[in-house]
């Protein structure tokens, strides 16, 4: 007979992000309710979770027993009240539509206890916008994951206009207990931290393709084999220190005026949208995905990511570990 405490948490939305977040929450004892309006979406979510756990076992990041425990903690429902009425922590992971998010948070706020933390996984809207119709808005917080949520360690915990310090602390501690690496975002800005950094890089990458400077393949190779690889041990600011801020200033004066400064999505991408070329899901985008199964592509990418995560996990559990500065030191 299980002796796990009855701690309820809930995830709203069972899509690409939601099912992964539910899996993360289920790594610690308690019950996780996964809600969606679609029964088929819930069935698919459970299949994806099962497949993801199988991959984690294969890479040595969990074992069969723990995998079964995680799966056993997850319940699915199409009834919102069932999912959230006893929850102490709720994560919203529905499509990026402000009115939809506001409506869901308003509905949830009327069901849950006054001290239940309400977290949004929104990747672009400000927390204050989403919390505008919620009573006790101090309990609303940003809790942003990266795809795939069950693999990428980062969670961005963002303060909204009214978010209390207690809510921030509770959210950070929860994700730490689930094995994630949360960072605190202290100002309510669109895109948090990581998406803003990614957006800046992507804007320049699209501009380079559109200007015929290099192919999409070569641009991606440039990132993967240089700054992307180095970023595992040195972030952009630490690397500036390593190279010297005087060098940074000299390069910035020459380079920054020539960087793309578009305020709207690049016309190159808008033209692709007009042609129906949306990327992997339609078979064409920056790359030709003709004949490729999207699930197989994502699964293959996830397998590589898990290999990297597994290596880092082994490194930190052995006689060596990496400190916050990216240096390998004695344990």
C-alpha positions in Angstrom: 0.0 0.0 0.0 1.4 3.4 -1.0 2.3 5.8 1.8 2.8 8.8 -0.6 1.1 12.0 0.7 -2.0 13.1 -1.1 -0.6 16.3 -2.7 -2.6 17.4 -5.7 -1.2 19.3 -8.7 -2.7 20.0 -12.1 -1.7 20.8 -15.6 -4.2 22.5 -18.0 -3.6 21.5 -21.6 -2.2 18.1 -22.7 -0.3 19.2 -25.8 3.4 19.2 -26.6 4.2 21.2 -23.5 1.5 20.1 -21.1 2.2 16.4 -21.2 5.9 17.0 -20.5 5.1 19.3 -17.6 2.8 16.8 -16.1 5.5 14.2 -16.3 7.9 16.6 -14.5 5.4 17.2 -11.7 4.9 13.5 -11.3 8.5 12.9 -10.4 7.7 13.8 -6.8 5.1 12.0 -4.6 1.5 13.1 -5.0 -1.2 13.2 -7.7 -1.1 15.1 -10.9 -4.2 15.8 -12.9 -3.8 16.5 -16.6 -6.8 18.3 -18.1 -7.8 18.8 -21.7 -11.1 19.3 -23.5 -10.2 16.5 -25.9 -10.2 12.8 -24.9 -7.9 12.0 -27.8 -5.4 14.6 -26.7 -5.3 13.1 -23.3 -4.8 9.6 -24.7 -2.0 10.8 -26.9 -0.5 12.6 -24.0 -0.3 9.4 -21.9 1.3 7.6 -24.9 3.9 10.4 -25.2 4.6 10.3 -21.5 5.1 6.5 -21.6 7.4 6.8 -24.6 9.4 9.6 -22.9 9.8 7.5 -19.7 11.0 4.6 -21.8 13.7 6.9 -23.3 14.7 8.1 -19.8 15.1 4.5 -18.7 17.2 3.6 -21.8 19.5 6.5 -21.0 19.9 5.6 -17.4 18.1 8.8 -16.1 15.5 6.8 -14.2 14.7 3.1 -13.7 11.6 1.0 -14.4 10.3 1.2 -10.9 10.4 5.0 -10.8 9.1 5.2 -14.3 6.0 3.2 -13.2 5.6 5.4 -10.2 5.6 8.5 -12.3 3.1 7.1 -14.7 0.9 6.0 -11.9 0.7 9.4 -10.3 -0.8 11.0 -13.5 -4.6 11.1 -13.9 -6.4 12.6 -16.9 -9.8 14.3 -17.1 -12.0 16.5 -19.3 -13.6 18.1 -16.2 -11.8 21.3 -15.1 -13.1 21.2 -11.5 -12.0 17.6 -11.0 -8.5 18.6 -12.1 -8.0 21.7 -10.0 -10.4 21.7 -7.0 -7.9 20.1 -4.6 -4.7 21.3 -6.3 -2.0 23.3 -4.5 -0.3 24.1 -7.7 -1.8 24.6 -11.2 0.2 25.0 -14.5 -1.6 26.4 -17.5 -0.1 25.1 -20.9 -2.8 26.0 -23.4 -2.2 27.6 -26.9 -0.7 31.1 -26.9 -4.0 33.0 -27.0 -4.4 35.7 -24.4 -8.2 35.7 -24.2 -8.1 31.9 -23.8 -5.5 32.1 -21.0 -7.4 34.9 -19.2 -10.6 32.9 -19.4 -9.0 29.7 -18.0 -7.3 31.5 -15.2 -10.5 33.3 -14.3 -12.4 30.0 -14.2 -9.7 28.2 -12.2 -9.4 31.1 -9.7 -13.1 30.5 -8.8 -12.6 26.8 -8.0 -9.2 26.5 -6.2 -8.3 27.6 -2.7 -7.1 31.1 -2.2 -3.5 30.1 -1.6 -3.2 27.8 -4.7 -0.4 28.9 -6.9 -1.5 29.5 -10.5 1.4 29.3 -13.0 1.4 30.0 -16.7 3.7 28.5 -19.2 3.1 31.3 -21.6 6.2 32.1 -23.7 5.3 35.6 -24.8 2.5 37.3 -22.8 3.2 39.3 -19.7 2.1 37.6 -16.4 0.1 40.7 -15.5 -2.0 40.4 -18.6 -2.9 36.8 -17.9 -3.7 37.5 -14.3 -5.9 40.5 -15.0 -9.2 38.7 -14.3 -7.9 36.6 -11.3 -8.7 37.3 -7.7 -5.7 37.2 -5.4 -3.3 37.9 -8.3 -0.3 37.7 -6.0 -0.5 33.9 -6.5 -0.1 34.1 -10.3 3.4 33.4 -11.6 5.2 32.6 -14.8 6.6 29.1 -15.1 8.1 28.8 -18.5 9.5 25.5 -19.8 11.4 24.7 -23.0 10.5 21.9 -25.4 10.8 19.1 -24.5 9.8 20.0 -21.0 10.7 16.7 -19.5 14.3 16.9 -20.9 15.5 20.5 -20.9 16.5 21.4 -17.4 15.6 25.1 -17.4 12.4 26.6 -15.9 12.0 30.4 -15.9 10.0 31.5 -12.9 8.8 35.0 -13.6 7.3 37.6 -11.3 4.1 39.3 -12.5 2.9 42.8 -11.5 1.4 41.4 -8.3 3.2 38.2 -7.7 4.2 37.8 -4.1 7.7 36.7 -2.9 6.1 33.7 -1.3 4.7 32.6 -4.6 8.1 33.0 -6.3 9.8 30.9 -3.5 7.2 28.2 -3.6 7.4 27.8 -7.3 11.2 27.8 -7.4 11.4 25.2 -4.6 8.8 23.0 -6.4 10.7 22.8 -9.6 13.9 22.2 -7.7 12.3 19.2 -6.0 11.3 17.9 -9.5 14.9 18.0 -10.6 14.7 21.2 -12.7 17.0 24.2 -12.7 14.8 27.3 -12.2 16.0 30.8 -12.7 14.2 33.9 -11.3 13.0 36.6 -13.7 12.3 39.6 -11.5 10.5 41.9 -14.1 7.4 41.1 -16.0 8.6 41.3 -19.6 7.4 39.5 -22.7 9.4 36.4 -23.5 11.2 36.0 -20.2 15.0 35.7 -20.5 15.8 32.7 -22.7 13.2 33.3 -25.4 14.4 36.9 -25.7 17.9 35.6 -26.2 16.7 33.0 -28.7 14.6 35.6 -30.5 17.6 37.9 -31.0 19.7 35.1 -32.4 16.9 33.8 -34.6 16.2 37.3 -36.0 19.8 37.6 -37.2 19.8 34.1 -38.5 16.6 34.7 -40.6 18.2 37.9 -41.9 21.3 36.2 -43.0 19.3 33.6 -44.9 17.1 36.2 -46.5 20.2 38.2 -47.6 21.8 35.2 -49.1 24.8 35.3 -46.8 24.6 31.6 -46.0 22.2 28.7 -46.3 19.9 27.7 -43.4 22.0 24.5 -43.0 25.3 26.3 -42.7 23.9 28.9 -40.3 22.6 26.1 -38.0 25.9 24.4 -38.3 27.7 27.6 -37.3 25.6 27.7 -34.1 25.8 24.1 -33.2 29.6 23.8 -33.7 30.6 27.1 -32.1 28.5 29.2 -29.7 26.0 26.5 -29.1 28.6 24.0 -28.0 30.6 26.5 -25.9 27.4 27.7 -24.2 27.2 24.5 -22.2 30.2 25.7 -20.1 30.2 29.5 -20.7 27.1 31.7 -21.1 27.3 34.8 -23.2 28.1 37.2 -20.4 30.7 34.9 -18.8 32.3 34.5 -22.2 32.6 38.3 -22.5 34.5 38.4 -19.2 36.8 35.6 -20.4 37.5 37.3 -23.7 37.7 40.8 -22.1 35.1 43.6 -22.0 37.5 45.9 -23.9 37.4 43.5 -26.8 33.6 43.2 -26.5 33.3 47.0 -26.8 35.6 47.2 -29.8 33.7 44.4 -31.7 30.3 45.9 -30.7 31.1 49.2 -32.2 31.9 47.6 -35.5 29.3 44.9 -35.6 26.1 46.1 -33.8 25.2 48.8 -36.3 25.1 46.2 -39.1 22.9 43.7 -37.2 19.3 43.2 -38.2 16.9 45.4 -36.2 13.6 44.4 -37.7 10.6 45.2 -35.5 8.3 42.8 -37.3 8.6 39.2 -38.5 10.9 39.1 -41.5 9.2 39.2 -44.9 11.2 36.1 -45.9 9.2 34.1 -43.3 5.9 35.8 -44.0 6.3 34.7 -47.6 6.7 31.1 -46.5 3.5 31.4 -44.5 1.7 32.6 -47.6 2.9 29.5 -49.5 1.8 27.2 -46.6 5.3 26.3 -45.7 5.1 26.1 -41.9 8.0 23.8 -41.3 8.1 20.2 -40.1 4.3 19.9 -39.8 3.7 20.8 -43.5 6.8 19.2 -44.9 8.7 22.4 -45.8 10.1 25.5 -44.0 13.7 26.5 -43.9 14.4 22.8 -44.6 12.7 20.2 -46.8 10.9 17.8 -44.5 9.1 15.9 -47.3 8.3 12.4 -46.1 9.5 12.9 -42.6 7.3 11.8 -39.7 7.2 14.7 -37.2 7.0 12.4 -34.2 10.0 10.4 -35.5 12.0 13.6 -36.0 11.2 14.9 -32.5 11.9 11.6 -31.0 15.3 11.4 -32.7 16.2 14.9 -31.5 15.0 14.1 -28.0 17.2 11.0 -28.0 20.3 13.1 -28.7 19.3 15.6 -26.1 18.9 12.8 -23.5 22.4 11.5 -24.4 23.8 14.9 -23.5 21.7 15.2 -20.3 22.7 11.7 -19.3 26.4 12.5 -19.8 26.1 15.6 -17.7 24.3 13.6 -15.0 27.0 11.0 -14.9 29.7 13.7 -14.7 28.1 15.4 -11.7 27.4 12.1 -9.9 31.0 10.8 -10.4 34.2 12.1 -8.9 34.0 15.3 -10.9 31.4 17.9 -11.2 30.8 21.2 -13.1 30.4 24.3 -11.0 28.2 27.3 -11.8 31.0 28.8 -13.8 31.3 25.8 -16.1 34.5 24.5 -14.6 35.2 20.9 -13.8 36.1 20.6 -10.2 36.6 17.9 -7.5 33.4 16.8 -5.9 
